[in-house]
Structures are given as structure tokens and as C-alpha cells.
Amino acid sequence: MDEAVSFRVAKDDLANAVAWVARSLPSKVTQPVLRAMLITADDNGLEFTGFDYEVSTRVRIAGMVDEPGQIAVAGKLLSDIVASLPNKEVEISQVDSKALVTCGSSRFELPLIPLDDYPQLPVLPEVTGTIQPQLFVEAIHQVAAAAGKDDTLPMLTGVHMDIRGKDIEMTATDRFRLAMRTLEWEPKSPDVEAKLLVPAKTLQETGRSLDPHLNIPVEIAVGTDDNIGADGLFGLHADNRETTTRMLDADFPNVQPLLPKNHTNIASIEVAPLQEAIRRVSLLTDRNAQIRMEFADGQVTLSAGADAGNATETLPCAFHGRDEFLIAFNPGYLKDGLGVINTDRVVFGFTEPSRPAIMIPEPEELPEADEDGNFPTPETNFTYLLMPVRLPG
């Protein structure tokens, strides 16, 4: 038998590496080679990579390499197998046209995928700057959920990153809600400017895989100087992992005019009780779901009705404005917004029942009304804009 690649590696290290690469591999492909995970064993240890022409992933871990070389196997299958193995050293070796995986008394044989058709992996662009992982993960979590999922509107399936020096503004919208987060990073060049549109799905996957407690800054790599974004690739490097994704070639809409600067009414409500009340009341929403929120002095009443019956619940709330105020929202979008508010209380800003409302983390002080009785939008690093549902009548 012709034996080539052979290595041994700790089970947990291997499981983490292959699970991370497998997460980005497609389930359904026209070319079987795109299901492949490329395994390289060399003097520097082990490298696992995946690439489907859109997203590339690469991770390097330590291992005992007995015979260096390169093989490819079905990535998701390898990940499932390794996850099920006992916590013992894993040995992977090539025997003829198969990869032999052994661990304790477990033994698996996987067919090798020919390397001839495997696509050339993209090169990570030059590093543009660094960002703290905890901050980046939080921003992705807050913004990406608002991105659209309709591929016929590609400009809405991405997160827009507007980079101006040390400031980044991340925005996503699906036309029914909008999320915007501002944050600071450490750019290589203090006067860097760029507008990037990164697929939200890939960014979410990346956010889930980043360790927010990692003390090593995450490198954002989209090029430098005049070459920023020139490759069309958005690259990230964190610890022993790097990933690239092809950016969306589309124009993100100008959303600034949508953001109201003044509000006729504002309300401050404790987030946790509001989430619980929405969960209960929305049990009686029909298919055209809406939850009505009626604000009055010191309280808000949530209500919903369907053929199955009606539900109401009243919560205390600090409400300031001209009159009592009634507005309705899709409960799913409302819950999504509340789920990414990182303060104990949320502040709503309203203009009219038919106009978009904003949700923001509660600031240290609520704004005072101006001479016309309007409340200016408080300074905030996160805004969730929500289109109301039309009220009947």
C-alpha cells in the first residue's frame, strides 16, 4: 500500500478546527470539490482550509506530523465524525485513495477528493486596521439581524461598513427595520476612508466563531492606501484563523434621511418585562401579526387579537409627550430589536403612528422637549429603526 500523509493531533484541537471550517462549507453544491476540506500537514503543523468561491476559511493548529503532504475530504462529514470521537488522540493517514481516521477503537475510512479541481485559495488582503473582538462581536450581533434575506435585492443582504478614520458605522436594513452601530477601531492609516458591503450571513457566522474574550485584536484586511477594497475581498485574521468573503457588488441605499432627528413622544421601558409581555401577548397574534402599544402617562398597554381571542398586558413606563399614543409593530421585529439593546431599559422615540419609530439603549439622561414640544434624538452608538404596522380603521 502507498501510504502518504500521516499525522496525530489532540481531539479537542482537531474538533474545533474542522468544525469552524465546516461551518462555512456549502451543503448543496454543483461541484463536489467545493464540499472539500483541504488538509495540509507540514513542518509548521496542520492547516485546514475550505473555499466555495465566495467564502474561504483557514485555520492552523499544532500536531505531530509523521508524513507531510496534502489531502482533501468531505468537510462536514469529517467534522461530524471528529465531534463524535472519544477524547483521545486522533490519527489521520492516507492509505491509497482513502483517509483513515482512527481514535481509540474507532476507525473510519473516507474517500479522498481529488485535488486537481480544487480552487486556488484567495490571498488575505493587506491588513487595514484592528478592532477589539468583544466590540466587533457585539456590533455584528446588533446590526446583522436587520439585514434582508431576499437574494433578488442583494444590496439589502449585506452589512454596510462606512469607515472614516478611527470611526466605523455599520448599517443593515431589510426595508422594514434598520440597525445602525457606530464604533471605533485602530486603522493603519488615520485618514482611511472606505465603504464596504459585506454579506450579513458570513459576518454573522464570523461573529459567532470569534472568541469575544480573546485579548488579541482582530485584524480587518481589505487593503491599504488606494487599494482598499480593490480585491473585492473582506478579510479577517484572529489568532490562528483567517477568513475571506467576497463583498457584494451593489450600492447600499442612503438611509440617513430615514432617521428622525426629533420626536413628538418618547418612552422609557424596562427591557426584560417588555420582552416577556410581548412573548405572552403575541401568542394571540394572527398571521398578519401585530402588537399594539398604547402609551399613556406612566404606563404602556400591549394588546393583540385574532380569531382565537384577545390578550392585553400593562407595564409601567416613563412616557413624555403631547398626547396618548397608539402604534403597532410586528412582534418578531420588535423582539429582535429588544434582544440587541444592551441596557436594562430601552427608549422609544415616536413621531406619528404611521412613521418609523426608533429604539435606542437608554442614555444617562433623557432629552428635554424643545420650545415646539419636540424631543431631539439622544446621542447614541446604536439605533434600531422600526416601521410600524398599519392600524386598522
N, C-alpha and C positions, 0 to 999 in steps of 0.2 A: 504494500500500500504506500502511496505517495503522501507523506504527512508534511504539511507546511505549517501555517500559523498555529501557535500554541501559547496560551498564557493562563495565569491564575490570578484571581482577584477576590477581595472581600465581598461577600454577598451584598451588604448594605450599600457599599460604594457603587457596585455594578447596578443594583436596582434603581438607585437614584438617578444615575446617568442615563440608563436606557429608557426609564420612564419619562424623563424630561425630553429626550429626543423623539420618542414615540408619540408624545402628545401632539407634536406638530406634523406628523406624517398623515397623509390623507387616508381615509378608509376605503373610498372608491376611486379607482384610477383607471385610465385607459392604457397606461403603460405600467406593467407590473414592477419595473425597476424603480418607480417612484415610491413604492412601499418599502424600499430597501433602507436598512440602516448599515452604513459603511463603518466597519471596524478596522482601525489601524493600530497595529502593535509595533512599537519601535523602542529605541534606546531611552526615550523620554517617558515611556509608559503606554497608556492606552487612550485612543481618541475615538469617540463615537459621533457620527455625523448623519444628518438627514437633509434632503433637499427635494422639493417638489416643483421647482422653477419659481415659486412665489416666496416661500419661507425656507431659510436654511438654519440649521442648529448644529452647534459643535461644542462638545464638552471633553475635557481631558482629565483623566484620573490616574492614580498610581496603580501599578500592577506588576506582577512578576512575569516578564516576557521570556519564554523559553525559546520560541522560534518567531522572529519578527515577520511581518507580512500584512496583507490586507485582504479582507473578505467582506461579503455583504449578505445579509439575511433579512427575512421579513421582520421589520422593526417592531410592530405592535405585538406580533406573536412572541418575539424574544422577550419583550417587556412583561407580557403576561406570564411567561414561563419563569423568568427570574423572580418575579414578585411572589410566586408560589413556592419557591425553593426553601429548604431549611436554612437556618442561619449558620452556614458553614462556608468554607472557601469554595468558590466556583472555578471550574476549569473549562475553558473553551478551546477546542482544537479543530483544525481542518483535517478531515480524512476523506481523500478523493474529492467528490463533489458535494460533500455534506459537512456541516458544522456540528461537532459533537459537544453537547453541553452536559457536564457531569457535576453533581454536588451530592456528597454523601452517597446514598444508594440510588439517587435519582439520575436518570440518563435520558437525554433527548437527542434526536438526530433531526437537524433541519436542512432542507436543500439550500445550497448556495445560490445566490442570484448572480448571474454573470456580470462582471464589472465593465464589459465592453461598452454597454449603452448607458452607464451611469453618468449623469450630467456633471459638468465641471462646476465645482462649488464656487460661489461668488467670494471675492475677497472683501473683508471688512473695510469700509471706507476709513479715511483718516479720522482720528478722534476729534470731535468738535468741542467737547466740554464734558464735565462730570456733574453728577447730581446725587444727593443722598438717597439711598434706596428706600428708606421709610417714607420720605416725602414723595418720591416718584410713584411708589405703590399706592399711596393714599390718593394722589391726583388721578391716576389711571382709574382707580375704583370709583371715584366720584364722577368722572366725566364719561367714560366709555359706555356705560349702561344707556346713555341717552342717544347713542348713535343708531342710525337706521339699519335695517336688515334686508332692505329691498335692493337686490343687485341691479335692478334697472335704473336706480338712482345712485350710482357709485359715489358721487360726491358726498352723499349723506351717510355712507357706511364707514367713514373714517373719522379719526380724531385730528382736528386741525391744530397744529402747533405753530404759533406765531412767536418767533424768537427775536427779541430786541435786546442785545447786550446781555445783562445778567437776568433779565426777566423773560419768562415763558408764559404765554397764555394758551391754555388747552381748551378747546371747544368741541362739542359734538351736538348734533341735533337730528331728530327724525321728523321734523315739522310739527310734532305735537308737544314736544318738550325740548328744552335746551339746557345743557350743563356747561358752565364755564369756570375754570380754575386758573388762578394766577399763582406762580411760584418762582423762586429764584434758584439759579444754578451757577456753576463756575465755568464760564466759557473760556476756551483757549485764547480767544481774541475778545477784548472788551467791547468792541463795536460790531460784533457779529450780528447779522440780520438774516432771517430765513423764514419762509412759510412752507411748512411741510404738511402733507396729508397722509397719515399713517392708518392702515386698516385697523379698525377698532377691535375686531376679533383677535388679531395677532397681538395687539397691545394688551388686551385683557389676559390672554394666555401667558404673556411675558410677565405681567404684573403678578399673576398667581404663582409663578415659578421663582420670582425674586424673593430672597430672604430679607424682609424688612429690618431685621436685627443685624444684618451684615454691616460691619464697620467700614467696609471698603466701598468708596463711591462707585456708582455705576457710570461707565463711560458711554456717552451717546456719540455715535460715529456717523456723520453724514458728510464728511469732507471739511476742508478748511478754505479760507480766503474766497477766491472766485469759484471754487469748485464745490461749494456747499450744495448738496442735493443733485449734483451733476450725474452721479451714477444711478439715480433713481432708487437708491437703496437706503433704508433706515437701519442702522446697525447699533447693537448694544453689546457691551462686554462687561460682565460682572463675575469676579472671582475666576473660576475655571470654565465659565460658559460664555459663548458668544452666539448671537443670532442676528440674522439679517432678514428683512422683509421688503418686498418691492412696494414702493409707495404708490398711492393712487394718482393717476394722471388725470385729474379733474379739478375744477375750480370750486372751492368751498364758498357757499353763499356769504354775503356780507350780513352778519347777524346783529351788528351794533345798533341799527335803528329799532330792533325789536325790544331792546332792553329799556324799560321805563325808568326815567330819572326821578319821577315824583309819583306819589300815591295818595289817593283820597282817603284810604283807610289802611292801617297796619294792625297786625295782631301778633302776639307772642304766646306760644303754647308749648307745654312740656311735651317732648317728642315721644317718650315711651308710652304714656297713657293714650296719646293720639293714635299711635300705631296699633295698639290693642283695640281701641274703639273702631278704627277702620276695618280691622280684621273681622270683628264681630258684625258690624253693620253691613259690610259687603257680602255677607252670606245671603242677603236678600236683594242683591242687585240682579237685574235680568241680563240678557245677552248684550244689550246696548248699555253697558254698565255705567252708572254714575252715582256718585255720593254727593249729596247736597250738604253744604256747610253754611249754616245761618249764624252770623256773628251779631252779638248784641253786647251791651255793657256787662263785662265780667264773665261772659260765657260764650261757647260755641256749641251749636246743636248739629250733630251729624244725623242724616236720615237717608234711607234708601227704601225703595218699594218695588215689588214685582208681583206677578200673579200669586206667588207663594205667600205674600203678606208684606208687612211693613216693619221697619226697625228704626229706632231713634236712640241716640245717646248724647248726653250733655256733659261737657267738660269745662272746667274753669279756664279762662283765657284773659289775657290783658289786651283789650281791644280799644283802639283810638281811631276816631274818625267822625265823619259828619252824621251818618245815619246808620241804622242797622243794615247789614249787608248779606246778601244771599248769592252764593256761587256754587257751581257743581264741577266736579272733576272725575276723570277716570280713576277708579281706586288703585289700579295697578301702577299707573304713572305716579300717583300721589305717594304710594308706599315706596316706590323706587327712590323718589326724591328724599323722603324722610330717612331712608336707610343709609344715605350718604351725607347726612348732616352730622357733623362731628361735635356738636354741642348738645347740652341737655335740653335746650329749648330752641325752637325754630321760630323765625319771624317771617310772616307773610306780608307782602305788600300788594294792594289791590288798587285798580283804577275804576274799571267797570266790570259787571258780571260777564260781559262778552269779550273782555280784553285779557291778554295774558297776565298772569299773576307771578310774582317771584317768591321763592323760598330761599332764605339765607340762614347761616348759623347766627345765633343771637349775638349782637355786639355788646360791648361793655355798657353802652348807653344807647337807648332808643332815641331817634331824632325827634326834635320838636317840630310842630307844624309851622309853616311859614305864614306870612300875612294873608295868603289866599286860602289857608287851611290845608295845604298840601304837605305831605311828609317826604323829604328827599331820601333817596336810597342810601342807607348807611355804607360806609367804606367796608368792603368785604373781599376776601380772597376766593370766595365760592358763591356762585349764583345758579339756582335751578329755576328756569322759567317754564311755566306750565300753561298750556292752552286750556281754557275751561271747556266743559261740555255745555252745549246749548240747553238752557232750561225750557221745558215745555210751557206753552201759554203765550 
